[in-house]
C-alpha cells in the first residue's frame, strides 16, 4: 500500500468543472433578465454621488435629543417585533400540532384516516397562504384598517411569521426521531403529552434557535414596515432619509447592527442552556 503513488490531479475535477459550467449557463440568463450590471457602480457618474452619500454618514448624530428619540423608537421597534412573534406563535403552535404527521393517532396503522389527512392538508395550505403574502402587503392592508401606527406592524408580522413558523416547526418535528412519540400515542397518551415528552425534548434547541432567528428577522421587518406607516425606528429612518440627514441615518443603522448582534447572542445563550 505504501508504494501506491497518489494521484496528481483531483479525480473529481472534471465533474466539478462540468457542474460549475452548468451553474453559470443557468445563471447567465437570470442575470440578463434582471439587468445585473455591477460595473455601473464603478463608473464616473456613480462614484461622485456615492462618495457624497457615504460622506454624509460621518460622523453619526450623537446629540442627546436625537439619541433619546432613537432609544424610544428602538424600544418601540423591539416591542413590535416581539408582540408580532408572540401572536405568530399563537397561530403557529396549534397549526404545527395539527399538521405534524408524527402526532396523528390514525397514522399509527400506516395510513392516515381521510378526515385527519384532509384537516392536515387544509392547515398546511393555510400556512402556505399566510407566508406567501409578504408582511409589507399585510401592513399596507392593516394601515387602511386600523390606521397608522405599530398595530398594523404587529398584525402584519403575526400573520406572515405565523405561516413561516408553523411550516418550519412541522418540518423540524417530522424530521426528528419519532419512535418515542409513536409509542406514547399507541399507549393512550394524548397529542399534547406525546408532543411534550416525545418530540419537544429532542427538538427544543433547534426550535428555539429558529424562533430567535425569526425574532431577529421580525426586528428587521418592523424597520421596513415603518416606511409604510407602521411606526417604530423604520418610520424615523424614512423621515431622516427624506431629509438627507446622513448622520442620523448612520446612527440608526448602527442601532440595527446592535439589535441583530443582541439577537445572535440571545440565540447562542439559549442553545447552550438547552444543550
Secondary structure, DSSP 8 states (H G I E B T S, - for coil): -TT----SS-TTHHHHHHHHHHHHHHHHHHHHHTT--GGGGGSHHHHHHHHHHHHTTSS----HHHHHHHHHHHHHHHHHHHHHHHHHHHHHHHHHHHH-GGG-SGGGGSS--HHHHHHHHHHHHHHHHHHHS-HHHHHHHHHHHH-SSHHHHHHHHHHHHHHHHHHHHHHHHHHS--HHHHHHHHTT--HHHHIIIIIHHHHHHHHHHHHHHHHHHHHHHHHHHGGGT--SHHHHHHHHHHTT-HHHHHHHHHHHHHHHHHHHHHHHHHHHHH-
